[in-house]
C-alpha cells in the first residue's frame, strides 16, 4: 500500500472514530514529505465545507505561505466531491490519488450526483434559486480591482 494513501485512510478512520464527520481523509505531499493531513470535520465544527481535502489545502497553504500548491500532490481516501475538486483546481494541484469512488461514497449516503448533474446542466430540478440583483453597484469592487497596479492574479 502507498504510504501517503495509508495516511489518508488512517485520517479517515481517525475522524470516524472521533465522530468528527464522514469517512474521508486527505494528505498533501510535496516531494516526499507530508505537508498537511486532515479528516472530515463537518460534524465537529458544524461547517459543511470542512471536508478533508478543504482542511488539508487550507493547512498546506498556511504552512507553505502561499495559495499556489502546484508543486504538491493530494492523496484522498475517496474521489473528491465537486466542492473539493474545485478547491483543488484553485490551489493548482496537478495530481490527485484517490481510493474509493464517488459511487462508493453514494452507496453509504454521500451522494454528489445531483451536484454533478447541476454542473453538467443535466437536471431541471432546482434546489437553489439564483437571483441576480444590484449588478451595477456590485461592479464597483471589480472596477477597483481592475485598476490596481499591484494586484496578484490567481
FIKOLZA-1660 file (N, C-alpha, C; in steps of 0.1 Angstrom, whole numbers, plus 5000, padded with zeros to 4 digits):
% residues 154
   i   px   py   pz ch aa at
   1 5008 4988 5000  A  X  N
   1 5000 5000 5000  A  X CA
   1 5009 5012 5000  A  X  C
   2 5005 5023 4993  A  X  N
   2 5012 5035 4992  A  X CA
   2 5011 5042 5006  A  X  C
   3 5023 5046 5011  A  X  N
   3 5023 5052 5025  A  X CA
   3 5015 5064 5026  A  X  C
   4 5014 5073 5016  A  X  N
   4 5006 5085 5017  A  X CA
   4 4991 5082 5017  A  X  C
   5 4987 5072 5009  A  X  N
   5 4973 5068 5009  A  X CA
   5 4970 5061 5022  A  X  C
   6 4979 5054 5028  A  X  N
   6 4977 5048 5041  A  X CA
   6 4974 5059 5052  A  X  C
   7 4982 5070 5051  A  X  N
   7 4980 5081 5060  A  X CA
   7 4966 5088 5058  A  X  C
   8 4962 5089 5045  A  X  N
   8 4948 5094 5042  A  X CA
   8 4938 5085 5048  A  X  C
   9 4939 5072 5047  A  X  N
   9 4930 5062 5052  A  X CA
   9 4930 5063 5067  A  X  C
  10 4941 5064 5073  A  X  N
  10 4942 5065 5088  A  X CA
  10 4935 5077 5093  A  X  C
  11 4937 5088 5085  A  X  N
  11 4930 5101 5089  A  X CA
  11 4914 5099 5088  A  X  C
  12 4910 5092 5078  A  X  N
  12 4896 5089 5076  A  X CA
  12 4890 5082 5088  A  X  C
  13 4898 5071 5092  A  X  N
  13 4894 5063 5103  A  X CA
  13 4894 5071 5116  A  X  C
  14 4904 5079 5118  A  X  N
  14 4905 5088 5130  A  X CA
  14 4893 5097 5131  A  X  C
  15 4889 5103 5120  A  X  N
  15 4877 5112 5120  A  X CA
  15 4864 5104 5123  A  X  C
  16 4862 5092 5118  A  X  N
  16 4851 5084 5120  A  X CA
  16 4850 5081 5135  A  X  C
  17 4861 5076 5140  A  X  N
  17 4862 5071 5154  A  X CA
  17 4860 5083 5164  A  X  C
  18 4864 5095 5160  A  X  N
  18 4862 5106 5169  A  X CA
  18 4848 5113 5167  A  X  C
  19 4841 5108 5157  A  X  N
  19 4827 5113 5154  A  X CA
  19 4828 5127 5149  A  X  C
  20 4839 5130 5141  A  X  N
  20 4841 5144 5136  A  X CA
  20 4833 5146 5123  A  X  C
  21 4830 5135 5116  A  X  N
  21 4823 5136 5103  A  X CA
  21 4824 5123 5095  A  X  C
  22 4822 5124 5082  A  X  N
  22 4822 5113 5073  A  X CA
  22 4836 5106 5072  A  X  C
  23 4836 5095 5066  A  X  N
  23 4848 5087 5065  A  X CA
  23 4858 5091 5054  A  X  C
  24 4863 5103 5055  A  X  N
  24 4872 5109 5045  A  X CA
  24 4884 5114 5051  A  X  C
  25 4896 5111 5044  A  X  N
  25 4909 5116 5049  A  X CA
  25 4916 5121 5037  A  X  C
  26 4925 5131 5039  A  X  N
  26 4933 5136 5028  A  X CA
  26 4947 5140 5033  A  X  C
  27 4957 5139 5024  A  X  N
  27 4971 5143 5027  A  X CA
  27 4976 5151 5015  A  X  C
  28 4983 5161 5018  A  X  N
  28 4990 5169 5008  A  X CA
  28 5005 5167 5010  A  X  C
  29 5011 5163 4998  A  X  N
  29 5026 5159 4998  A  X CA
  29 5033 5168 4988  A  X  C
  30 5045 5173 4993  A  X  N
  30 5054 5180 4984  A  X CA
  30 5067 5172 4984  A  X  C
  31 5071 5167 4972  A  X  N
  31 5083 5159 4971  A  X CA
  31 5079 5145 4978  A  X  C
  32 5087 5142 4988  A  X  N
  32 5084 5130 4996  A  X CA
  32 5080 5133 5010  A  X  C
  33 5075 5146 5013  A  X  N
  33 5072 5150 5026  A  X CA
  33 5057 5153 5027  A  X  C
  34 5051 5149 5038  A  X  N
  34 5037 5153 5041  A  X CA
  34 5037 5168 5046  A  X  C
  35 5029 5176 5039  A  X  N
  35 5028 5190 5043  A  X CA
  35 5016 5192 5052  A  X  C
  36 5005 5185 5049  A  X  N
  36 4993 5185 5058  A  X CA
  36 4985 5172 5056  A  X  C
  37 4978 5170 5067  A  X  N
  37 4968 5158 5066  A  X CA
  37 4956 5162 5074  A  X  C
  38 4945 5157 5070  A  X  N
  38 4932 5161 5077  A  X CA
  38 4922 5150 5074  A  X  C
  39 4911 5151 5082  A  X  N
  39 4899 5143 5080  A  X CA
  39 4887 5152 5081  A  X  C
  40 4876 5146 5076  A  X  N
  40 4864 5154 5076  A  X CA
  40 4860 5158 5090  A  X  C
  41 4856 5171 5091  A  X  N
  41 4853 5177 5104  A  X CA
  41 4839 5184 5103  A  X  C
  42 4831 5180 5094  A  X  N
  42 4818 5187 5092  A  X CA
  42 4810 5187 5105  A  X  C
  43 4809 5175 5112  A  X  N
  43 4801 5174 5124  A  X CA
  43 4808 5181 5136  A  X  C
  44 4821 5179 5137  A  X  N
  44 4828 5186 5148  A  X CA
  44 4827 5201 5148  A  X  C
  45 4827 5207 5137  A  X  N
  45 4827 5222 5136  A  X CA
  45 4814 5227 5130  A  X  C
  46 4804 5219 5128  A  X  N
  46 4792 5223 5122  A  X CA
  46 4794 5232 5110  A  X  C
  47 4803 5227 5101  A  X  N
  47 4808 5235 5089  A  X CA
  47 4807 5226 5077  A  X  C
  48 4797 5228 5068  A  X  N
  48 4796 5219 5057  A  X CA
  48 4808 5220 5047  A  X  C
  49 4817 5229 5049  A  X  N
  49 4829 5230 5040  A  X CA
  49 4841 5223 5046  A  X  C
  50 4840 5217 5058  A  X  N
  50 4851 5211 5065  A  X CA
  50 4853 5197 5060  A  X  C
  51 4855 5195 5047  A  X  N
  51 4859 5183 5041  A  X CA
  51 4874 5181 5043  A  X  C
  52 4878 5168 5043  A  X  N
  52 4892 5165 5045  A  X CA
  52 4901 5173 5035  A  X  C
  53 4898 5173 5022  A  X  N
  53 4906 5180 5012  A  X CA
  53 4907 5195 5015  A  X  C
  54 4895 5201 5018  A  X  N
  54 4895 5215 5021  A  X CA
  54 4904 5219 5033  A  X  C
  55 4903 5211 5043  A  X  N
  55 4911 5214 5055  A  X CA
  55 4926 5212 5052  A  X  C
  56 4929 5201 5045  A  X  N
  56 4943 5199 5041  A  X CA
  56 4949 5210 5032  A  X  C
  57 4941 5214 5023  A  X  N
  57 4945 5225 5014  A  X CA
  57 4948 5238 5022  A  X  C
  58 4938 5241 5031  A  X  N
  58 4940 5253 5039  A  X CA
  58 4953 5252 5048  A  X  C
  59 4955 5241 5054  A  X  N
  59 4967 5239 5062  A  X CA
  59 4980 5239 5054  A  X  C
  60 4980 5233 5042  A  X  N
  60 4992 5233 5034  A  X CA
  60 4995 5247 5029  A  X  C
  61 4985 5255 5025  A  X  N
  61 4987 5268 5020  A  X CA
  61 4992 5277 5032  A  X  C
  62 4987 5275 5044  A  X  N
  62 4992 5283 5055  A  X CA
  62 5006 5279 5058  A  X  C
  63 5009 5267 5059  A  X  N
  63 5022 5262 5062  A  X CA
  63 5033 5266 5052  A  X  C
  64 5029 5266 5039  A  X  N
  64 5039 5270 5029  A  X CA
  64 5039 5285 5026  A  X  C
  65 5028 5292 5031  A  X  N
  65 5028 5306 5030  A  X CA
  65 5024 5311 5016  A  X  C
  66 5016 5303 5009  A  X  N
  66 5012 5306 4995  A  X CA
  66 5000 5299 4991  A  X  C
  67 4992 5304 4982  A  X  N
  67 4980 5298 4977  A  X CA
  67 4982 5288 4965  A  X  C
  68 4994 5289 4959  A  X  N
  68 4997 5281 4947  A  X CA
  68 5004 5268 4952  A  X  C
  69 4997 5257 4951  A  X  N
  69 5002 5244 4956  A  X CA
  69 5005 5235 4944  A  X  C
  70 5009 5241 4933  A  X  N
  70 5011 5234 4920  A  X CA
  70 5023 5224 4921  A  X  C
  71 5031 5225 4931  A  X  N
  71 5042 5216 4933  A  X CA
  71 5039 5205 4943  A  X  C
  72 5026 5204 4947  A  X  N
  72 5022 5194 4956  A  X CA
  72 5012 5184 4950  A  X  C
  73 5010 5173 4956  A  X  N
  73 5001 5162 4952  A  X CA
  73 4991 5160 4964  A  X  C
  74 4979 5155 4961  A  X  N
  74 4970 5152 4971  A  X CA
  74 4966 5138 4970  A  X  C
  75 4965 5132 4982  A  X  N
  75 4961 5118 4984  A  X CA
  75 4948 5119 4992  A  X  C
  76 4937 5112 4987  A  X  N
  76 4924 5112 4993  A  X CA
  76 4919 5098 4994  A  X  C
  77 4913 5095 5006  A  X  N
  77 4907 5082 5007  A  X CA
  77 4895 5080 4998  A  X  C
  78 4890 5091 4992  A  X  N
  78 4878 5090 4983  A  X CA
  78 4879 5100 4972  A  X  C
  79 4874 5097 4961  A  X  N
  79 4873 5107 4950  A  X CA
  79 4867 5120 4955  A  X  C
  80 4873 5131 4952  A  X  N
  80 4868 5144 4958  A  X CA
  80 4855 5148 4952  A  X  C
  81 4847 5154 4961  A  X  N
  81 4834 5159 4958  A  X CA
  81 4836 5171 4949  A  X  C
  82 4825 5177 4943  A  X  N
  82 4826 5188 4934  A  X CA
  82 4833 5201 4941  A  X  C
  83 4829 5203 4954  A  X  N
  83 4835 5215 4961  A  X CA
  83 4850 5213 4962  A  X  C
  84 4854 5201 4967  A  X  N
  84 4868 5198 4969  A  X CA
  84 4876 5198 4956  A  X  C
  85 4869 5193 4945  A  X  N
  85 4876 5193 4932  A  X CA
  85 4878 5207 4927  A  X  C
  86 4869 5216 4930  A  X  N
  86 4870 5230 4926  A  X CA
  86 4882 5236 4934  A  X  C
  87 4883 5233 4947  A  X  N
  87 4893 5239 4955  A  X CA
  87 4907 5233 4951  A  X  C
  88 4907 5221 4947  A  X  N
  88 4920 5215 4941  A  X CA
  88 4924 5223 4929  A  X  C
  89 4915 5227 4921  A  X  N
  89 4918 5235 4909  A  X CA
  89 4923 5248 4913  A  X  C
  90 4916 5255 4922  A  X  N
  90 4920 5268 4927  A  X CA
  90 4934 5268 4933  A  X  C
  91 4938 5257 4940  A  X  N
  91 4951 5255 4946  A  X CA
  91 4961 5251 4935  A  X  C
  92 4957 5248 4923  A  X  N
  92 4966 5244 4912  A  X CA
  92 4973 5231 4914  A  X  C
  93 4967 5222 4923  A  X  N
  93 4973 5209 4925  A  X CA
  93 4970 5201 4912  A  X  C
  94 4981 5195 4907  A  X  N
  94 4980 5189 4894  A  X CA
  94 4978 5174 4894  A  X  C
  95 4980 5167 4906  A  X  N
  95 4978 5153 4906  A  X CA
  95 4971 5149 4919  A  X  C
  96 4960 5141 4918  A  X  N
  96 4952 5136 4929  A  X CA
  96 4951 5121 4928  A  X  C
  97 4955 5114 4939  A  X  N
  97 4953 5100 4940  A  X CA
  97 4942 5098 4950  A  X  C
  98 4933 5088 4946  A  X  N
  98 4921 5086 4955  A  X CA
  98 4919 5071 4956  A  X  C
  99 4912 5067 4967  A  X  N
  99 4909 5053 4970  A  X CA
  99 4895 5050 4965  A  X  C
 100 4885 5053 4973  A  X  N
 100 4871 5049 4970  A  X CA
 100 4866 5059 4959  A  X  C
 101 4856 5054 4952  A  X  N
 101 4850 5062 4941  A  X CA
 101 4838 5070 4947  A  X  C
 102 4833 5079 4939  A  X  N
 102 4821 5087 4943  A  X CA
 102 4809 5077 4944  A  X  C
 103 4809 5066 4936  A  X  N
 103 4798 5056 4937  A  X CA
 103 4799 5049 4950  A  X  C
 104 4811 5046 4955  A  X  N
 104 4813 5040 4968  A  X CA
 104 4807 5049 4979  A  X  C
 105 4810 5062 4978  A  X  N
 105 4805 5072 4987  A  X CA
 105 4790 5073 4987  A  X  C
 106 4784 5073 4975  A  X  N
 106 4770 5073 4973  A  X CA
 106 4763 5061 4980  A  X  C
 107 4770 5050 4979  A  X  N
 107 4764 5038 4985  A  X CA
 107 4762 5038 5000  A  X  C
 108 4769 5048 5007  A  X  N
 108 4768 5049 5021  A  X CA
 108 4762 5062 5025  A  X  C
 109 4755 5069 5015  A  X  N
 109 4748 5081 5018  A  X CA
 109 4754 5094 5015  A  X  C
 110 4766 5094 5009  A  X  N
 110 4772 5106 5005  A  X CA
 110 4772 5108 4989  A  X  C
 111 4760 5111 4985  A  X  N
 111 4757 5111 4970  A  X CA
 111 4758 5125 4964  A  X  C
 112 4768 5127 4956  A  X  N
 112 4771 5140 4949  A  X CA
 112 4765 5141 4935  A  X  C
 113 4757 5131 4931  A  X  N
 113 4753 5130 4917  A  X CA
 113 4744 5142 4913  A  X  C
 114 4736 5147 4922  A  X  N
 114 4728 5159 4919  A  X CA
 114 4736 5171 4916  A  X  C
 115 4747 5173 4924  A  X  N
 115 4756 5184 4921  A  X CA
 115 4763 5183 4908  A  X  C
 116 4768 5171 4905  A  X  N
 116 4774 5168 4892  A  X CA
 116 4764 5171 4880  A  X  C
 117 4751 5167 4882  A  X  N
 117 4741 5169 4872  A  X CA
 117 4738 5184 4870  A  X  C
 118 4738 5192 4881  A  X  N
 118 4736 5206 4880  A  X CA
 118 4748 5213 4872  A  X  C
 119 4760 5209 4876  A  X  N
 119 4772 5214 4869  A  X CA
 119 4771 5211 4854  A  X  C
 120 4767 5199 4850  A  X  N
 120 4766 5195 4836  A  X CA
 120 4754 5200 4829  A  X  C
 121 4745 5206 4837  A  X  N
 121 4732 5211 4831  A  X CA
 121 4723 5199 4827  A  X  C
 122 4724 5188 4835  A  X  N
 122 4716 5176 4832  A  X CA
 122 4704 5175 4841  A  X  C
 123 4699 5185 4847  A  X  N
 123 4687 5184 4856  A  X CA
 123 4679 5197 4855  A  X  C
 124 4666 5195 4856  A  X  N
 124 4657 5207 4857  A  X CA
 124 4654 5210 4872  A  X  C
 125 4657 5200 4881  A  X  N
 125 4654 5202 4895  A  X CA
 125 4663 5214 4900  A  X  C
 126 4657 5223 4907  A  X  N
 126 4664 5234 4913  A  X CA
 126 4663 5234 4928  A  X  C
 127 4674 5232 4935  A  X  N
 127 4674 5232 4949  A  X CA
 127 4679 5245 4955  A  X  C
 128 4685 5253 4946  A  X  N
 128 4690 5266 4949  A  X CA
 128 4685 5276 4939  A  X  C
 129 4679 5287 4943  A  X  N
 129 4674 5297 4933  A  X CA
 129 4685 5308 4933  A  X  C
 130 4690 5311 4921  A  X  N
 130 4700 5321 4919  A  X CA
 130 4693 5334 4913  A  X  C
 131 4694 5345 4920  A  X  N
 131 4687 5357 4916  A  X CA
 131 4698 5368 4915  A  X  C
 132 4699 5374 4904  A  X  N
 132 4709 5385 4902  A  X CA
 132 4702 5398 4906  A  X  C
 133 4709 5406 4915  A  X  N
 133 4705 5419 4919  A  X CA
 133 4716 5429 4920  A  X  C
 134 4714 5441 4918  A  X  N
 134 4724 5452 4921  A  X CA
 134 4737 5450 4914  A  X  C
 135 4737 5446 4901  A  X  N
 135 4749 5444 4894  A  X CA
 135 4758 5456 4893  A  X  C
 136 4752 5467 4889  A  X  N
 136 4759 5480 4887  A  X CA
 136 4767 5484 4900  A  X  C
 137 4760 5483 4911  A  X  N
 137 4767 5486 4924  A  X CA
 137 4778 5475 4927  A  X  C
 138 4775 5463 4924  A  X  N
 138 4785 5452 4927  A  X CA
 138 4797 5454 4918  A  X  C
 139 4796 5460 4906  A  X  N
 139 4807 5461 4897  A  X CA
 139 4818 5471 4903  A  X  C
 140 4814 5479 4913  A  X  N
 140 4824 5489 4918  A  X CA
 140 4837 5482 4923  A  X  C
 141 4836 5471 4930  A  X  N
 141 4848 5464 4935  A  X CA
 141 4856 5458 4923  A  X  C
 142 4849 5454 4913  A  X  N
 142 4855 5448 4901  A  X CA
 142 4864 5459 4894  A  X  C
 143 4858 5471 4893  A  X  N
 143 4865 5482 4887  A  X CA
 143 4877 5486 4895  A  X  C
 144 4876 5486 4908  A  X  N
 144 4887 5490 4916  A  X CA
 144 4898 5479 4915  A  X  C
 145 4894 5466 4915  A  X  N
 145 4904 5456 4913  A  X CA
 145 4911 5457 4900  A  X  C
 146 4904 5459 4889  A  X  N
 146 4909 5460 4876  A  X CA
 146 4919 5472 4875  A  X  C
 147 4917 5483 4882  A  X  N
 147 4926 5494 4882  A  X CA
 147 4938 5493 4890  A  X  C
 148 4939 5483 4899  A  X  N
 148 4950 5482 4908  A  X CA
 148 4963 5478 4900  A  X  C
 149 4974 5485 4903  A  X  N
 149 4986 5482 4897  A  X CA
 149 4994 5471 4903  A  X  C
 150 4991 5469 4916  A  X  N
 150 4999 5459 4923  A  X CA
 150 4991 5446 4927  A  X  C
 151 4981 5443 4919  A  X  N
 151 4973 5431 4922  A  X CA
 151 4981 5418 4919  A  X  C
 152 4977 5408 4926  A  X  N
 152 4983 5395 4924  A  X CA
 152 4972 5386 4918  A  X  C
 153 4974 5382 4906  A  X  N
 153 4964 5374 4899  A  X CA
 153 4965 5360 4904  A  X  C
 154 4954 5353 4906  A  X  N
 154 4954 5339 4910  A  X CA
 154 4943 5332 4902  A  X  C
% end
